[in-house]
Amino acid sequence: MIRPATLQDLDALVVLENRCFDIDRLSRRQFRYMLTRANAVTLVADDGAVRGYVLVLFHAGTSLARMYSIAVDPTARGRGLAADLLAAAEVAATQRGCVDMRLEVRPDNTGAIALYEGHGYRRFGTFDDYYEDHMEALRYEKRLIANLRPDMVRVPYYEQTLDFTCGPAALMMAMKALDANIELSRRTEIRIWRESTTVFMTSGHGGCGPQGLALSAHSRGFDVDLYLSSREAMFLDSVRSEEKREVIRLVNEDFLGQIAELPIRLFEAPLSVAELQAGFEAGGIPLVLISSYRIYREKFPHWVVVTGFDERFIYVHDPYVDYEKGKTRMDCINMPILKSDFERMARYGKSVQRAAIMIKKRKA
């Protein structure tokens, strides 16, 4: 029988983990977190004793599931338990509204690879130096809902290296998709931040506003369309000091002055998902400012880059990887988000500010 795990299974799960793995083991503390606090489900194969388990993580605000770990007791192998657990994990993910399941596997784990490929998982990349012994991980994915295939631009992924550089990271990914010569490096990331920062935001370093990112993209040889719900400075609601607020206003005025002198098209109107899709299909790569609350349950402005669309979903690369919650870069690549959810997500602050930037190849 396959059933949801409970805290009463904690001892058995730890014993099973230690029997199945020599390295990269989940600790007792990690299992407890997964069973009590994580956005996850743990299922166990139980015939009077726990013979196997599968652990699936869910990404809040998206329709993406990740199979984090699967194990079967060595004494119970050969009974099809791994296949049963995998199928149960897919059912649990589908019931949560997920359309994609992703996982990582060691290249030398031929049995697991055969299992996944035999159940329709396709390899789509690798992570270098992923495991404790520095072995790479093979990345696999399966579409859980038939006839739902996104036609995605191959936007490369770049993870932000600082808490306040989501904007530069998103812009770098968009530019690289249009020009292979763009450098994806921390030097470029910090340089764009210096060009685009609002100087202040909340209590830490200033993030990047849409005007500054638009100027950075234009200076690197791209055509840029900028869409704002208002020309007024953004993020003022999150800054208490009037002196800091005045600095943000001055930076905003300076950016707008520079934009007025350049062939950057500025539209004082937000973009709908339909309009984002039309621009994407015409060859542009959109960057969109969202509120992170629906994904991370924290209210801060956050930039993502759009990578594709299908009938129900918009797909994005999120440059932020929440390692504290067990996430990896794999969870942040081509994240499927319901279009209706994205419409609500693509706004920030009490004043409902909205911003998007369409990056395009420069016309001759």
N, C-alpha and C positions, 0 to 999 in steps of 0.2 A: 504493500500500500504506500502511495506517495501522499504526504500530507504536509501542511505548513509546520515549520519548526517552532518550538516554544523555548522559553528559558529552561524548562525541565530537560531539554536536550543538550544543554550547554556542555556538560561533562562529556557526553558521548561524541559531540562534534569535535571537541579538542582532541580526544583520543583518536578519532578517525583521521583528523588532519595530520597528526604526528605519524600515523601508520602509513599514510599515502604519500607524504612529501618529506624530502630531506632539507629543502631550502624553500624560501618564499612562503613560509607557513603563515596562516592566520593565527593570531594569538587569542587567548581566552578573552582578553579585553576587546579585541576587534570583533569577535563573534558576538559578545554581549551588546556591543554598539549596533551591529547589524540587526540583531533581534529586537532591539528596544527603541532605537532612535533613528536609524538610517532610513532613507527612502528606498527600501529594498524589500525583497521577499526571499526567505530561505525555505526550501522544500527538502524533506528527508524521505528516503526509502526505508520503510519500517516493516519488518516481518516479526516483530517482537523485540527486535534490537535495531538500532540505526545502522544500516548497511551502506548508505551513501547520502550525499546531499548535493544540492545545486543552489548557488547564491546569485541572484539577479539584482542589479542596481538600476534605478530609474532616475532620469534626469528631469527634475521639476521644470514645468513650463514647456517641455518638449515631448515628442512622441518617440523617443529613443530609449531602448533598453540595452543593458550591457551584462552579459554573463560573466560575472566576476570570478567565479570558481566552481568547479565540479569535481567530485571525488567519489570513488566506490571502494569499499573495503577490499583488500586483495583476496580475502577468502570468499568474497561474493561475486567476483568477476566471472564473466562468461554467461551470465543469466539475462543480459539485456538491460540491466539496471541503468547504465549510463544513457542509453537511448531513451528509456522511459523518463528519466529525470530531465533530459534535454527537451523532450516533447512537452512535459509538464511546465517547464520554464517558459516555453514559447506560448503555451496557453495562458499562463499567468501574465505574461507581457501583453498579449493581445487583449486580455480583459482590462488591462490598465490603459488601453487605447494606443499602445505602441505599434509602430509599423516596421521598425527595424530592430534586429537584435545583433549586437556586435560582441566579439570576444577576441582574446589573445591566446596564443598557444606557442609552446616551444617547438622549434624546428625538429628536435630529436624525439618529440612525443608523437611517433607515427600512428599509434593507436587512436589518439584523440583526433589527429588530423583526418584519419580515415572516417571516424565517426561524424565529424562536422561536414566534411565534403559529401559523405553519403546521405546527409540530411539537408542538403541544398545550400550549405554555406559556401561563399566564394571568397577567395583571398583577394584583398585589395591593397595590401601594403605591408610594411614592416616598421617596427620600432627598434632602433639600435640600442644596445646596452640596456636592455629592459629588466632582465632578471638579476638576482643577487650575484650570480656567477658571470655576469656581463654578457650572457647570450642574448641575441636579439629575439624579438617576439614577432610571430606572424599574425597579421590582423585579418580577421574573417568577419563577414557580414551576411545576414539573410533578411530578405524582405518578407515580413510576416503576413502581408496582405497582398493577394495576387493582383496583377494588372495595375500596379501603382509604381511606375518607374520614372523617376525624375530625370529630365534631360539637363544634366548639370555641366556648367562650365568647370574646367579643371582649375579651380582656384587653389593655389598652394596654401598650406597652412603654416602660420607663424604664431608662436605663443608669446604673449607679452611677458617681458622680464621684470617689470615693475608694476606696482599696484595702480599707477596712474597713466599707463601708456597703452590702454586699449585702443585709443584712437589711432596713434601711429601704427600699431600692429595691424589693425583692420585696413588702414590705408595701404600699407606695404603689401598686404595680400592682394588687394584689388589691383594695384599697379603692376605687380608681378604677373598677374593673370593676363595683362595686356601687353607687357613688355618683359621678355625674359632677361633683359639686362639689369633690371632693378635688383639691388642688393638687399637680401633679407638678412640683416645683421643687427646686432645691438647698437652699433654705431649709428646706423641709419635710423633706428627706432628712437634713440635719444635725440638725434639731430632734428627729426620731425617734431618731437615733443617740444623742443626749445623754440621751434618756429611757430608752433600752434597753441601753446599753453595759454590758459586764461589767467595765469599767475597764481590765483587763489581759488580754492574750492574747499568747502567744509573746513576741516581742521588740518588738512594735509596739503601736499603739493597740488597745484592746479592741474586739472585734466585738460583736454583739448576740445575747444569749441569747433563748430562746423565751419565758421569763417576761416579760422587758422588752418584747418586741414585742407580746405578748398584751395587756399593760397599755396600750401606746400605741394599739392598735387599739380597745380598749374605751373609752378616753378620747375617741376620735373618733367614737363613736356606733355601734359595731358589736358584734354578739354574737360571742363568741369561745369556741371549744373548744380546749383545749390538751392535747396528747398527749405524754407524756414516758416514756421507759423507766425513769427514776428521778428522784426529787425532788432528788437530790444535784446540786451545782454542776457544770456542764459545762465542758469545755476545760481542766480542771486538769492533764491529762496533758501539755499543751503548755507549761506554765509551770514553770520550775525554781525560782524564788525562793519560799520558804515564806511570806515576807511578802506577796508578790503573791497567792499562793494563798489566804491568809487573807482578803484584801480581796475576792477573787472569791466566797468562801463567804459573807461578810457581805452582799454585794450580792444573792446568790441568796436568802438568808434574808429580806432586806427585800422583794424582789419577791414571794416566796411569801406573806409576811405580808399584803401589799397584795391579792394575788389572793384570799386567804381571806376578805377583807371585801367582795368584789365578786361579782356573778353571772357570773363566768368559770368555766366547767366545766373542771376539771382531771382528766384520766384518766392514771393511772400505768400506761400500756400503749402500746406503739407501734402505729401504724396500718399495715395492709397496703395494697398497691396497690388491692386490691378494696374496702377500706373507704374509701380516698381517693376512688375513683371513685364510690362510693355517696354520699358527702358532697358531691362535686362535682355529681352529677346532682340532688341535692336543693336545689341553689342556693348551696352554699358555694364558696369559693375557697381551696384549700389552699396553705400555704407549707410547704416541706419542707427540713430541714437535710440536706445531703449531704456526703460526702467528695469533695473535688475531684480526687482522685487519678486516677479513671477517665477524667476529661475532660482535666485539665491536667497530670497526672503530678506534682502537688505535693500534699502532704498538709496541707490546711488545711480547716476547716469552711466551708461555703458554703451560702447560702440561695438557693432557686429558687422560682418560683411556678408552679403547675400551671395549664395552659390548656386541656387536653382529653384525651380518651381515644379509642381504638378497640380493635379486637379484640386487637392485638398490642402497641400502643405507648401510652405515656404521653407527653404533650407538655408542655414547660415553656418559660417565658421565663427565660433566664439573664441577670441584670443585669450580669455581667462580660463585657467584650469584650477579647479578647487581641489587641490591635493588633500586637504584636511578631511574632506568627505569621500575620499577614496576614488576621486576622478582621475582620469588620464587624458592625454590629448585626444585619444580615440573618442571620448565622450563629447568632444567639442567640435568635431569635424562633421560638416554637413548635417547639423542638428535639424531634424524635422519639427516644425512648429505649425500647428493649425493656423490657417490664414486668419480666422476670426480671432484667435488668441493673439496673434502678432499685431493685429490692428490695435488691440487694447494695450499691448506691451510697448508699442512704438510711441511713447509719450513720456514726459518726465515732469515732476514737480506739481505743486498746487495750481500753477498757472497753465498746466497741460501744454508745455512746450514740446514742439515736434521739430525734428530736423533730419534731413537726408541729403546725401551727396552722391551724384551720379558721375562716376569716373569713366571717361571714354578716350579712345585713341584720338590723338590730335589730327584734325583734318589738314591735308596738305595746303 
